[in-house]
Amino acid sequence: MQKIIPNKLQKGDKIMIVAPSSGLKIVRADCRQCSEERFKQMGLELVFADNTIDDNWNKLGTGSVEQRAADIMQAFKDKSVKAIFTVLGGFNSNQILAHLDYDVIRQNPKIICGFSDITAVLGAINAKTGMEVYYGPHYSSLGMKKGCEYTLDYLQKMLFCDDEVEIKASPEWSDDPWYIDQEKREFIKNEGFWHIHEGDAEGTIVGGNLCTYNLLLGTEYQPKFERDTILMIEDDAESYPAAFDRNLQALCHQPDFKNVKGLVIGRFQKGSKIDREMLEFMINNKDELKNIPVLANVDYGHTTPIITIPLGGYAKMQNGRLLIKK
């Protein structure tokens, strides 16, 4: 399938917010105000899709399948919209995959950015159209008042520029519920990347949130490891050691896993109980991973701050360095 690279952003561009998973109602007013100021500071105009409103909130905290799919298609069809950001993650974006028109998406390529449960939508679009998609902050993520500078820096490097970007470790990180109390924050000094296995590798980036990506296994919506691949995965606090281990093993069992040349793992939340010693045990216990470079504790996933990753883009691992070409 031919690769499609959406145009980069420019000041003055219009951004549309959609809610493929959790609804807008969950986002607090202070978070919305801060996020909208951040987009404005980047020179971007913010609009919301027709169904991305507080009223669309059912027993699962989301809109209907039809409403959520319609908003994504509205954003892709609207020629004035240059990028799409998701409100938040959740648990059910995979419900809408069969309701998207991938021919329309292919004919109207544009940036789409989100993470966590949005992995399902990003993966499906990449698999069905060949379009590069972005695993990065939600609309709500930019509502963080403190500790967002690193996130904003890498978001702009990835979405506004064509240059190769070297990923550097953030000075500090946080795993606190910032969305509940914006003032009560705990920042931890970052010890840097964990070099689990040294070595060099390069290839197309595939991945996202591990447990969500695995929902796509065996379906037409799964991005394949069709060529040299750099697998970039992360998981949240619910991914305790045994769960992460078996989900990773499920990927290793894929027939095309032999094309994975390097593995990059995002920082674990404290609640996962996965530290470096546990991760090294799991990695070194898999024959499929013994001869490839593995880099972990990278700034993406469910802790903050986070980088933005072009899924379908190109990454190079050079003996502990990580470089990304959009």
ABEGO torsion letter per residue (X at the ends): XBBBBBBBBBBGBBBBBBBABBBAAABBAAAAAAAAAAAAAAGBBBBBBAABBAABBBAAGBBBAAAAAAAAAAAAABAABABBBBABBEAAAAAAAAABBAAAAAABBBBBBEBEAAAAAAAAAAAAAGBBBBBBBBAAAAABABGAAAAAAAAAAAAABABBBBBBBBABBBABBAAABAABBBBBBBAEBBBABBEBBBEBBBEEBAAAAAAABGBAABBBBABBBBBBBBBBAABBAAAAAAAAAAAAABAAAAABABBBBBBBBAAAGBBAAAAAAAAAABAAAAABBBBBGBBBEABOBBBBBBBGBBBBBBGGBBBBBX
